[in-house]
């Protein structure tokens, strides 16, 4: 699968996470659960693609999130989505990734991503709650949603990225 198709898939997921998912979340959790499905795809690109691909996808869609959803501060999503995607790619570059490893990496990456965003927002006084409160109210419910999404898309996305890497390797051999 070409990079254009991956970007189109991520763009479709970006639109779904901003338009349909808020309708599907119950009203009592509507302001507490924040979907980061594009970030999950960035982590998958780091696991099954390359770290540079994850960096560029993370920076591109992080900037898109900053501009469209979080206009009060431009840059945190851009920086942390790209950085965490790149770091996951560096740490797990040569490892064989199983389902359990992928789920735990996505979980830790989402936890690190939301925690880093919380600390940046608390430095600039965009949030006034304590970290334990934010962890219970926002970060863990959102993490649960990301992990369910990861389980749902694991097999097709893994096959998509592995097919892309096989075609890239075969074109390098020629």
N, C-alpha and C positions, 0 to 999 in steps of 0.2 A: 504494500500500500504506500502510495506516495505521501510526501509531507503535506501536499495540498489537501488530500483527503483527511489527514489527521487534523489539520487546522479547521477544515469544514465540520468535522465531527465535534471538535471542541467548541466551535462557535455555536453549533446546535445545542450542545449541552449547556453552554453559557446562557443561551436564550431560555432553555427549559428551566434552569435553576433560578432564573430571575422572574419568570412569568407563570409557569405552571406549579412549581413546587410550593410557593407560598399559599396557593389555594388548597393544596393537598394536606398541608400541615394543620392540625387542629387549632382552633382559635386560642385555646389556653396556652399553646406552645408557639404561637405565631411570631411573637416578638422575642422568643428565646432561642429558636433553632435557626441557624444561619447555614444554608447549604454551600459547600465549597467543592462542587463536583469537578470543576475544571482543575482544581488543585490535585484531586485524586488522579486525574488523567496525566497531569504533569509528573506525579510520582511514578505512575506506570511507565511513562516515557523514560524516566531515569532508571527504572528497574530493568526494562526490556529493550530500551533503545540506547541512547548515549547520554552522557551528562551534559553535553553541549546542546543537544536537542531539548532536554529538560530545562536548561537555563533559558534558552530563547523562548520556548513555549511559556514558561513561567513568567518571564518578564513581559511578554506580549499580552498575555491574558491578565496578568496582575495589573498592568497599566490600564487595560480596558475596565477592570473592576474599579480601580481608583477613580477613573473618569466618570463612569456611568453610575455606580452605586454609592461610592464614598467620596463625593466631591469636596468635602470639607478639608481633606488632606490628601494631596497627590504624592504617591511614592511608597507607602508602606507595603501595600500588596505587591506592587511591582518588585520591590527589593526582596521581600521575604519569600515570595513564591518562587522567584528565580534562584535565590540563594539556597533554599532548602531543597529544591529540585536538583540543583547542582551538587550539593553535599551528599544527597542520597545516591546520586550517580557515581560520585567519587568513592564512597565507602563500599558500595555493593557492585562495583564495576565488573569484577570477574566471578562473582558468586552465582551459583545456580539458585534461582529464586523459586521457592515452592509457594503453595497457597498460604500456608501459615506464616511464612516469612513476609510475604507481600502484605497480608492483613496487618501484621504487627508493625511493619515499616510504615504503612499508610496511617495507622493509628498514632504512632509516635510522631510522624511528620505533621499530622493535623494538630496534634496537641502542641507541638513546638510552634507551628504557624499561628494558631490562635493565641497562644501565650505571648509570643513576640508582638503580635498586633495589640494585645491588651496592654503590654508594657509601654509600647510607643504611644498609644492613646492616653495612657495615664500620665506620661511625662508631659504631654501637651494639653492635659486637663480636658480631654474629650470624654473621659469616663471618670466617675468619682467613687465607684465601688471598690472594695478590696479584692485582692486576687482570689482568695478562697470563695468569696461570694460569686465572682465571675466564673470561676471554675465550675461551681455547682449549677449556676443559673444559665450559662451560655455555652461554655466550652464542652462539657461532657455531653449534654444533649445533642449538640452539633456533631460531636465526635461519633456518637452512636449512629446518626444519620449517614455520615460519611462511610462508616464501616459496613452498614447495610448496603449502601450503594456499591462499595467495593466488592462485596460478595456477589451482587447481582451482575456486575459487568466483568468479573475477573477473566473468565474463559474467553469471551470474544475479543476483549482488548489485548490480552496476552497473545492470542493468535495473530491479531492484526500487527502488533509491534514485532513479533518474531518473524512474520512473513516479510515485513519491511527490512529487517536486519539481514535475513537470508538473501533477499534480492540485492541489497547493498553489497554484501560480501561477494556474491557471484559476479556483480559488475566490476568489483575491484580485481578479481582474478583474471578477467579478460584483458 
